[in-house]
Amino acid sequence: MATPRRFLPSLPLLAAFEAAARTGSITQAAQELSLTQSAVSRQIRALEGQLGVTLFVRQKQTIALTLGGQGYAREVRDALQRISAASMNLRASPAGALTLGVPPGFGARWLIPRLPRFAAQFPDITLNILSRAARFDFRDGIVDATVRFGIPTRSEEPAVMLQAETVLPLCAPELRDRHAPRRPADLRQMPLLHLTPRPDAWERWLREYDVDDSGIHGMLFDQFSLLGAAAVAGLGVALLPEGLFQAELAEGRLVEALPLPYRGTEAYYLSWPRDRDDFPPLQHLRRWLVEETAAAPPEAPA
């Protein structure tokens, strides 16, 4: 269904409005856009006339956004930034660019070291990586696909499983030697380190080995990289995926407090919006990730 033109203002009108809203000045907006003050004023008035809404309150030489104008400015700014990013991506990679959202630990410790193989196999695809502990929302239009940890539901976007996760209780050798744990319950006497995205990780591990899981306390960290560094520093025992901390284990900076692994029901999945299902760069990435995880499981954290 066609959208009425009054709700599709031209880019020059929106750019003039956004610049004036951001700077709070017609003069500064004109300087930024290389236009005259009168030209910027005319464009803003034309936008207000097209929308039938007053966007600025004008008092002498000053302007201030109306309440409606404030919300509109945020939306327009986001839209212009997305258009700018899309244009830069297209210019940088005419054959196709793909933005992938990943958990920080997975991205830094598992994905990035393997990306040279992807680049060699698909030199015409520019793969942009964004990372954060929180989930990406496809409605924001920021990413084309994400790697997520959990259990997809039927209502979610299309997804393909990459790998399950196994964690081990790891700590600094000095901490293990000092406490000398012999059975699972002995870990209750050691400082336990926690990951905020997995608040019940230790409770699950303790229940797995028939240990009382009540009253668990300890330091909190929001990323596995910080959690691992804290374990190396001797601050406590952390449940860490062995596959991501091979270097620390090989060098002896981390050891198993006890050789007792835990594998839950969650797994790592690549997911994407339904409207990107046939996007060629995503199809290539999907196949490549499945092949890579089959060859070398990520055992990756969220």
N, C-alpha and C positions, 0 to 999 in steps of 0.2 A: 504494500500500500504506500502510495506516494506521501511524503511528508510536506505539509504546507510550507511554502518558501519563507514565510515570516519566521519560522522556527529554524531556518538554516541560514543565519546571517553570513555574510562574506568574511573571509579571513582578515582583510584590512580593518573592518569594523571591530572584529573581536580582538585583534592585536592592539588597536588603539585603546579599547576599553580595558584590556588586561594590563597594559603598561600604566595607564592612569590609575587603575585600582591598586596596583602593586606599589607604585611610587607615591601615590597620594598627591600628584601634581600633574597638571596639564603641561606645564613647561618641561618638566623632566621627561614626561612621556614623549613629547615632541622631539626633544634632543635624542632620546634613545632610538626613535623611529626615523630620524632625519626628515621630519616634517615640520611645518609651521604650527604654532599653537592653534591658530584658527582652523587648520585642517584637522587636527586631532579633535577639537571641540565639535566640528561638523560631523565627524565620523561617530562620535559618541552620541550626539543628538539623533543621527540617522538610525543608530542601533536602538535607541530608546523608542523612536517612532515606529520602527519595524516591530518591536516586541510589544509596544503599548504599555511599557513599564518605565518608571523613573528609576535610574540606576544611581545617580549622584544627587546629593543636596549641595547646591551652589550658594556660597556666601562670599560676596566680594571676590577676593582673589584666591579663595580656598575651595576645595571640593571634599566631600566626604561620602562614602558609600551609604546607600540606604540599607535597611535590613535585608531586603530582597537582593540588592546589589552585592552584598557580602557573600551570600551563598552562590550567586551566579558567578562571581569572580573566581571562587574556588573551583567550580566545575569547569569554567572556561580555561583556567590555568592548567588544570590537569589534562584537558583535551588537547590544548596546544602543545604541551610537553610530550604527549603520546605521539602526536603528528610529527613533531621534531625528531623524536627517537626513531620512529618508523622511517623517516626520510634518511637519517644518518645510517640506519641499518641497511637500507636499500643501496645507498651509495657505497657503503663499505663492502657489501656482498650482493651484487646484482643477481647472482644465481640463487641466493636464498640465505637468510639469517634465521637462527633459532635461539630463543632465550629459554634456558632451563633453570628452574628453581630447585635448589637442593638443600638438604640439611648441612650445616657447617662442617661437621666431622666427615660425613660422606664425601662432600666436595673436596675438602683439603687433603684428606688422607687416602681416599680411594680413587675418586674420579680424576682429579687433576693429574696425578702421575701417569694415568693411562691415556689422557687426551692426545698426546702426540700420535698415538696409533690411529685415533679417529681422524685427526687432521691429515695424516698421510693417506688414509683411505678415502676421505671426502674433502679434498683441498678446496672445493668450490663452496663449501658450507661454512659460514661463520657461526660458531657456537658461543653464545654469551651465557655466562654463569652468574646467577644471583643466589645468595645463601642467607638463610635465617632460620632460627629454631622454630618460629611459628609457621603455620601452614600458609601457603599462598592461595589467594582467592582468584580463580580465573576470571571472575567478573570485573576485576580491576584492570584486566588487559595488560598486565605486566609481563607475564610469562606465557610461553606456548605449551609447556609441559612441566611437570614437577616429579621429583622423586620423593615419595612419602613413606612413612613407616606406620603400619597399623593393619587394620582389617577392613578392606573396602566393603561398602554396602551396595545393594542393588541400585540405590538412588544416586550414587556417585557417578563421576565421569568414567569413560572407558579406562581400563588399567590392565597392565600386564605385570605379573609377579617377576621380581628379579631374584631375590634370595631371602631366606629366613635368617634369623640372627641368633648367635650363641654368645653368651657373655661368661666371663670368669671373674672371680674375686681376686683382684690384683693389688699389689702394694709394693712398697720399697722393701728390699731384702732386710734392711736393718729393723724395720717394724715387724716383719714376720719372725725374725730371729729373737727379738725381744719378747714377743708374746707367745711364740712357738705353739700355734693352734694345732690341735690334733683331730678335732671333730667339728662339725658345723656349728654347734652351740657355742664353741669357743670364740667365734667371730663376734658374738654379742658383747664380749669384753674388750673388743678393739674399736677404735673410732671408725665409724662408717661414713663414707662420703656419698652424697646424693646428687642426682641430676633432676633439675626442676621439671623438664618435660616428662620424666619417668618417676613420679613421686612415690610409686609403690613398688619400685624395682627390688629393693631389699626385702620387702614383705613377701614378694613372690618367691624369691630365692630361698628365704628361710622356710616358707611353707613347703617348698619342694623337698627340703631335707628334714621335715618334721621338727622344726625349731619354733619356739614361741616368737611370733612376729609383732607383739604389742610393744608400744613405747619406743619405737625406733627414732633416734635423733642423730643429728650430725650436720656438718657443713653442707651448704647447697651451692651448686654451680649450674649455669644455664647452658653450657656446651661441653661436649665430651673432651675437647682439647684441653679445656681448663681442668676438668675432672681428672684427666690423665696426668696433667702436670702436678696437680695437688697430690696424687698418689705417689708420683716419682719423688716429690719433696718430702714424703714421709708423714703427710698429714692424716692418712687413714687408708682404709681399704675401699676400693671402688670396683663396681661391676662394669667391666670394660670388654668390648668385643676384641677377641684375640687377634683377628685378622687386621685390625687397624693399629695395633701396638706391637707388631712384630719386631720393629727396630729396638724399642725399649726392652722387650723380652730378650732379644738376642744379645743385647749389650749388658744385660743384668741389672738395668735400672728399675725394672719391674719384675716381680716374681709372683707365682700363684700363692696366695695365702693358704689355699687348699685346692687341690685339683678337682673341683666340683663345678662343672658347667651348668648353665641353665639356658634352655631354649623355650621361649614362649610361643604363643599362637600367632603373634604378629609377624609381618614380613615387610620387606621393602618392595614397593611397587612404583612403576612409572605410570603416571596418569596424565591425561590431556583433555581439553574440551572436545566435545563431539564435533564441532565445526572445524577442528584441525586434524581430523582423522586421516584425511587424504593429503595432508601437507607433505610433499616429498622429503624435505629435510628431517621432519619428525619421523617419517617411516624409516629412513636410514638410521637415525639415532636409536630408534626402538629396537631394530634388529641388532645393531652393534652392542647395545647395552645387554641384551639378552645373551648374546654370544660371550661377552666379556664376563658377565657374572657366572655363566656356566663354567667358564674356564678358570676363573679366580673369584670365588665368592667374596663379596664385600665385607660381610660380618660387620656392617656399618652402623653407626649410631645416628640417632636423630639429633 
